[in-house]
Amino acid sequence: MTFLINWLSSITRPGGFRTEEIRAGGPSASGPSPLATALDLCLPSDWRRITAVMNSSLRPLLLRRLGRNAAWLALAVAIAAALAPPVLAGASPRRTVNPLGLSLQLIPGGRYLLGSPPQEAGRYWNEGPQHWVRLPPFQIMATEVTNAHYARFLQETGHTPPLYWLDKTLNAPHQPVVGVSWRDAVAFAAWLSRVTGDTYRLPTEAEWEVAARGSLEAEPFPWGAAPPAAGGRFRANYHPNDYADDGFPLTAPVGRFPPNGYGLFDMAGNVAEWCQDWYDPAYYGHSPEEHPGGPASGKYRVLRGGSWYSRARDLRCAARQFAPPATADGFIGFRLIRVISTSP
């Protein structure tokens, strides 16, 4: 059994197949497709993902690539499927891909410590006090919404294209969509909810920070304590000494930097992400512990995560930004959560 797991892992990890081959049968510089990202993130212990990959449009390519080993692969997958534990009704697998190809990651419900301690380097005054929140489980997109995702929304709804939609430096299919206002993001969520039958919305500020921390508690960045360019290895797309030092002068295709502990990409840098909440600089001093949703009203909406335009201090998990909801700029994008129903 161990041999079977290791062998399946070797052919479903990037070492078994080059990402460029998986994208479209040949090299490409346009960035990973949702299927390629799903394959790269496949866990050897997750039998559901192995069988899902084999039932996807990747199957013909995998079979051609394996040649004479195809029969052995089919046998291995059959054994894996037979040994797979049953999926309980109502249970959410750790990672799923929705009908539109958007990858979603499960964030466990529980009690989480948010905000930053007074001694954290780069801390802003509005990040405190540190406080505990309790959240139900939810799913969040593994990447920011891309131009490819947003294009389908525009095509099906006739919604006004965002700022920079025709800018060739920002509109590649796998770059995150930018130039979107808070209202544009809400409209996308309403459309996605309608076409999938599930409930999607922007994350609350608390949900966003819990997801960004990737199960790490009280660490400044999604990957831990190290600065984003420590050891000469860039962990995010941001503004170091020169915008292009990290390899990307503007936005990077999603998923080009390592994920956090929850398997989420670009929770620091690339684009600042809209949250559902109104912004209140003193909100943490009186916010409820149980599933806080932000103030009832306000002038600004919350932005989180920093962007390609940001310095390192704004990439920290606790850093809070804000803007009027009508704001649209080349460093602002979004990702959504899928609400998990708790009804029987």
Summary of the structure (lengths in Angstrom):
residues: 344
radius of gyration: 20.4
end to end distance: 36.3
largest distance: 64.3
contacts: 1089
relative contact order: 0.15
helix: 32%
strand: 15%
